[in-house]
């Protein structure tokens, strides 16, 4: 990815245009692939490749398929029968078959054991289908899919009942030879005879290789029926296809359950990628992605992610589940990406300039090398029979097949953390129990929502969590939010069906974390470290630890057949940045969430180190931006000082009007709606005052009284002492409490600032905006849900929990409570010294474990909430 120099007129300097890719070229711990061997004939282009543990199969412009011994790198045999170029190869490992598609409009099936032909497939319309560009094998349904030049998508099943309908066999003189369909050109008679075409016309003669060597044993010709065709599946040639879940080596394929859904992904010259749902009777289109960067020439899939290589050097990264575009990788502009391969977390892109690039799971380019002296047309990843060594095999129009030794990324690689087979395991006692082991994996994904560089990490954290919840017993999915936003994770643990309707509890949390600069940390913030009874790492207390505690509590009850409620997980990825898009996403997908009886969250800490707490109140917040501008550029104070009305003075005077001399908010009627403290609350504060050694009046001012804060004042210009800034910007927030109305308070702030500024008669301009808001929340201490949670905490810790409020805000809680019309409960698990948002964030192992037990007790009590009383 070198810079491009553009020539300029004589005497002018040369402008260096940086490469447009935003993917970082970084040094990887994994070595560059090592060339093991070169195979082939420099006079033949290699158009298609396939491999198993023992052989490499290559197809090209010639009519034969070369079979190479993978251990000796010698030519073993050639498969002969096609009369056109070999455009695609596919392997059916469980059947020992190799499929080949050709420019002769046939698909042939070969034994990978005997290297003899098994079947010949004629597509519907025969040569009218044109070149057959792509193949995909569905092992569960025993179906081969074919992408055609005439834009049709065709398929043929190989189950017995499917073959019984389509196989045509012609027997004669002790051997079986296939019949073929009449070709209206090659089997025609002279026009003056007015005879219809038939096989007796004898205008078409099979080559000796077909007539003698191609049909040894029992073989069959299969004519694909019209019922197995989708005409105009695309508005362009169908160049490539892949199966989801992928069965290709290196794509993370796991043994599939019999009932699992399969999907076919197709790419075309019409610049689209389409997803088709596979069923035994055919295909149903589910979604179409518009790639908008030229023809889609190559496709590979891994997990829920689809990679589409395009004509102009882009690779589109598509998320299957949310149907969204995740990323566009620019490999090299205007250089076609003709083949893609996956090896665990590494994506290999093969380009028309002979180069191969390796990309990490975060889309950084970790390697680039010139693999061929020509256009790289095909590639495949293969492993040895003992699965100890892996190779990338590439083929090009230089006639060579090259075998490259590749090494999977280390065990701590991000994508391997995503592999469902290794997410959660108790087999290694050094990893602790399921909860702490899973938490260590969860924390290792740096899902920092405030940093655009970690956007993909946030998506990967969502995918990881979805898979983790699935393993623990939930039915989970991802829900899209705003464009380029992090998805919601929706997962439901379904309780045991009983005589009465089950209560449904929604657990809210967030998988995003605050940034973790290394300064101040004793250990790597994204590697969980155990020390003196605590787990250290970014997110262990806020909020990944509590999420895993609640999930494991539900899983244990489910395993014991003791889960009597439905526990619905709703985990967002942008809580730390204001939950942008959260409300709209909930409204759009509310039907998937269903009815909810109570909301539970665990997103704060105790008021002390040793006494369990329940949070029953949060303040609301109004964040605003105040801007005053002069309308002219910054000025020199030595020239204009004293003559120009300065925006800074206006800002200082304006902000000063927000507070009075007794540090009270001076906005008119601001305090009128504030709910007065009850005697019960005063008694609670007295108890908390003794525990924390903090005066009750201070606790009250933090939790139940409103406040105003000026967070920042910023100026235009260079910020030196000789400049009069032309623009001054201030960040102001209000914390509100019951019973202040959120919208009324926000508007009163705007009205006060505008009215006061207008009275000053300043020639400068004022702008006030409300950036984001969150309402206050107060729980119902007398409700049955709160009493159940209080009892669960008491039974686990053998003490009455402290009832506390907080001065901060969680925007989603009051919204969810109103949206679903049910009470919310807040159970903090961490201690006051957990350092949330700070270096050395931690959580007590004891708190985490006993917090899980509290959740199990609470869910068990809630089981009976819908049962009729005696």
Secondary structure as UniProt FT lines:
FT   STRAND          4..6
FT   TURN            10..11
FT   STRAND          15..17
FT   STRAND          34..40
FT   TURN            42..43
FT   STRAND          46..51
FT   STRAND          55..60
FT   STRAND          65..69
FT   TURN            70..72
FT   STRAND          75..79
FT   STRAND          86..92
FT   HELIX           93..95
FT   STRAND          97..102
FT   TURN            103..104
FT   STRAND          106..111
FT   TURN            112..114
FT   STRAND          117..122
FT   TURN            124..125
FT   HELIX           126..129
FT   STRAND          132..138
FT   TURN            139..142
FT   STRAND          143..148
FT   TURN            149..150
FT   STRAND          153..157
FT   HELIX           160..166
FT   STRAND          167..168
FT   STRAND          170..172
FT   TURN            173..174
FT   STRAND          175..177
FT   TURN            184..187
FT   HELIX           191..193
FT   HELIX           199..201
FT   HELIX           209..213
FT   STRAND          220..223
FT   HELIX           226..228
FT   STRAND          229..230
FT   TURN            231..232
FT   STRAND          238..244
FT   TURN            249..250
FT   TURN            258..259
FT   STRAND          262..268
FT   TURN            269..270
FT   STRAND          272..279
FT   TURN            280..281
FT   STRAND          282..290
FT   STRAND          296..302
FT   TURN            303..304
FT   STRAND          305..310
FT   TURN            311..312
FT   STRAND          314..319
FT   TURN            320..323
FT   STRAND          324..330
FT   TURN            333..334
FT   STRAND          337..343
FT   TURN            344..345
FT   STRAND          346..351
FT   TURN            352..353
FT   STRAND          355..359
FT   TURN            361..362
FT   STRAND          365..370
FT   STRAND          376..383
FT   TURN            385..386
FT   STRAND          390..396
FT   TURN            397..398
FT   STRAND          400..406
FT   TURN            411..412
FT   HELIX           414..418
FT   HELIX           420..422
FT   HELIX           429..431
FT   HELIX           434..443
FT   TURN            449..450
FT   HELIX           452..454
FT   HELIX           455..472
FT   STRAND          475..479
FT   TURN            483..484
FT   STRAND          488..493
FT   STRAND          504..510
FT   TURN            519..520
FT   TURN            525..526
FT   STRAND          529..531
FT   TURN            532..533
FT   STRAND          534..536
FT   TURN            538..543
FT   HELIX           544..559
FT   TURN            560..561
FT   STRAND          566..572
FT   HELIX           575..577
FT   TURN            580..581
FT   HELIX           582..593
FT   STRAND          598..601
FT   STRAND          613..618
FT   STRAND          620..629
FT   STRAND          635..636
FT   HELIX           637..640
FT   TURN            641..643
FT   HELIX           647..656
FT   TURN            657..658
FT   TURN            661..662
FT   TURN            668..669
FT   TURN            672..673
FT   HELIX           679..692
FT   HELIX           696..703
FT   STRAND          707..715
FT   TURN            721..722
FT   STRAND          723..724
FT   STRAND          727..736
FT   TURN            738..739
FT   HELIX           742..760
FT   STRAND          765..774
FT   STRAND          777..778
FT   TURN            781..782
FT   HELIX           784..797
FT   STRAND          802..806
FT   HELIX           811..820
FT   STRAND          823..826
FT   TURN            832..833
FT   TURN            836..837
FT   TURN            839..840
FT   STRAND          842..844
FT   HELIX           845..862
FT   TURN            863..866
//
